[in-house]
Structure formats: structure tokens, C-alpha cells
Amino acid sequence: MSGHSKWANIKRKKEKTDGQKAKIYTKLGRELAVAVKEGGPDPAINGKLRDVIAKAKSNNMPNDNINRCIKKAAGEGEADNYEEITYEGYGPNGVAVIVETLTDNRNRTAADLRHYFDKFGGNLGSTGCVTFMFDKYGVLIVEDDGSLEEDNVMMDALDSGAADFSAEDGIFEILTAPEDFSKVREALEAKNYHFIKAEISMIPQTYTKLTDEDHLKKMGLLIDALEDNDDVQNIWHNWDEE
């Protein structure tokens, strides 16, 4: 399972502009609101909220922002009603794409996504058309700041219950079964590990490499359009960008 995360992607996603960060924080705010609505505002007893807080921190969302989102969601009549919907489809040359959304208007979101896929050489498919090509894992990414020994990180991860560990280019990737994600993350946090990614992910079993220039351009534009949509929370795909 080693190397499932694309190292270049991890590094690219860290280099966000202020505008992109603001959009990410807005999306994370929705996730926090949904988690609070489902299980209450206390992360000590709301496991989903703890996981979303960890994801927010891995994206460098300030604690003040996190706390403000939680308080707003906990207020009477303050939280919007968001619905979680997952869409599946194909990008250029059959690249498999999964799009997770939180929306207050499913008709608007479906129309937007269909438009993006059609415009950039793909098509929106039916539920289940590509999920069988992915495996669900908890993913924890630790960046080596020069003070970490690979063997020590690996042993700490496996002792905490991780399913797999790999290292490349100063990046340590720890995979967990989805049901073990919180336990492993919290055990490693207790050992003072900090994550640049901490979330449940859909990891492709195989990757599709694009060589046609038009396909490459359109796939990039499709991802950009999806990321720019406020309703889209996560995008998983099997495009080999390296």
C-alpha cells in the first residue's frame, strides 16, 4: 500500500494562496457545523467533531476560527442545514473521480458538477460507478522537520494501531483502517506528532496516466473548477499527476 498518496500533491496543497486558504476555511467551517449538529459542540464526547478539528488544524486553520465555527453551529437557529452527497464520474480518458459535497441545495450542486464534467471532457456517472476502484483509509501525513527518525515514527505508528507506513522525500505516510483513524491519530498526537494531513481518504487502487496535452489541460481545469465550488468538500481521483 506504500506510496498511495502522491507526494507532489501533498506538497502542492500546502502552498495555498490566502484566497485559497479562505475558501478552505469556509469548507471546513461547514464540516465543523455538520459535526456539531450531529453530535454536539463538545469534542470530548463527539468523535466526529474531534476528527474534523484535527483536519482543520492540519490545514492550519486558526484555533479562533475553529472555536467560532463551533460556537456558531451550537447556537439556536444559527447552523444551516447541509446535506452530505457524494457524486462519482469520469474525467478525460476515463480518470475516476469522486466528489464529496455538503450542500443546502442538491439541485444546484448536481447541475454545477454536471456542467464541470461535461465542459472538461468527462461525464458525471451513477452512484457506485467508480467507488469500487478506491479503498477507504484514514491518512495521517507527518513532515520530517529534521528531528524525526524513520524507524521511530514507523514503530510509533504501528504500535498505535496503524495498518501501513511508508516514507519518501521527508514525508511519512501513515494509513489506518477508517474505524481506527481517531484512535491512531490521538495516540500519535499524545506523542507530540503534528500532521500536515489528517483525514479519511479514498485511495485509488490503480492510477491513470494522461499523456495527451488536451486531456492534461482539461483534467487540471476540472479539478480547479471542482475545488472552487463552495459545495465541494473533497475530491478523490486516480489521475497520476507525476
Secondary structure, 3 states (H helix, E strand, C coil): CCCCCCHHHHHHHHCCCHHHHHHHHHHHHHHHHHHHHHHCCCCCCCHHHHHHHHHHHHCCCCHHHHHHHHHHHHCCCCCCCCEEEEEEEECHHHCEEEEEEEECCHHHHHHHHHHHHHHCCCEECCCCCCHHHEEEEEEEEEECCCCCCHHHHHHHHHHCCCCEEEEECCEEEEEECHHHHHHHHHHHHHCCCCCCEEEEEEEECCCEECCCHHHHHHHHHHHHHHHHCCCEEEEEECEECC
